[in-house]
Amino acid sequence: MIVPSGDTANVGVFLRGDSFMSANDDNRTTRPTLETLLEVVRALKEEQGIIRADQKALHAQIENIDGTIIGLDESIQEAMRMAVQQLTAIINATAQKTATEIKNSLAVVGFKIDALNRGRLQTEADYESLLQRILELESKAS
């Protein structure tokens, strides 16, 4: 219980029926104690109003932060989507370029293999021709 300074006569006030009465004397007036109680109640209501206003302000700030977080999340998602698209384009371009280089290299290797085969066939033909000539000369010489 809150007792105004200097008022010690009303220290023991309790609720009896519908009114506040002094524990020391049922006939004494309790008006100063009731006024003090009403002041405390008014002060509590004011504090409650301040607390509610602060809660509303905090709630508004939280909603603001939530909106900011949602906006950041959307921005991050968009940035990730764009990065994936760009990386996919780079990978596809690199794969296409590599495939073209491999195809061209294989064509060059094919041409070289064909040239080597032609050279080998020509050499074989030359050896056969030479062998036939040697055989002809040996048969004439004998």
LINVEN-V981706 format. One line per field, one symbol per residue. ss: DSSP state (H for helix, E for strand, C for the rest). phi: phi as a letter, one per 40 degrees, with the letter a starting at -180 (. if undefined). psi: psi as a letter, one per 40 degrees, with the letter a starting at -180 (. if undefined). Layout:
ss=???
phi=???
psi=???
This chain:
ss=CCCCCCCCCCCCEEEECCEEEECCCCCCCCHHHHHHHHHHHHHHHHHHHHHHHHHHHHHHHHHHHHHHHHHHHHHHHHHHHHHHHHHHHHHHHHHHHHHHHHHHHHHHHHHHHHHHHHHHHHHHHHHHHHHHHHHHHHHHHC
phi=.cbccgbbcbchcbcbgbbcbcccaccccbddcccccccccccccccccccccccccccccccccdcccccccccccccccccccccccccccccccccccccccccccccccccccccccccccccccccccccccccccc
psi=ihhihegedegfhihhbeihihddhdeiieddddddddddddddddddddddddddddddddddddddddddddddddddddddddddddddddddddddddddddddddddddddddddddddddddddddddddddddd.
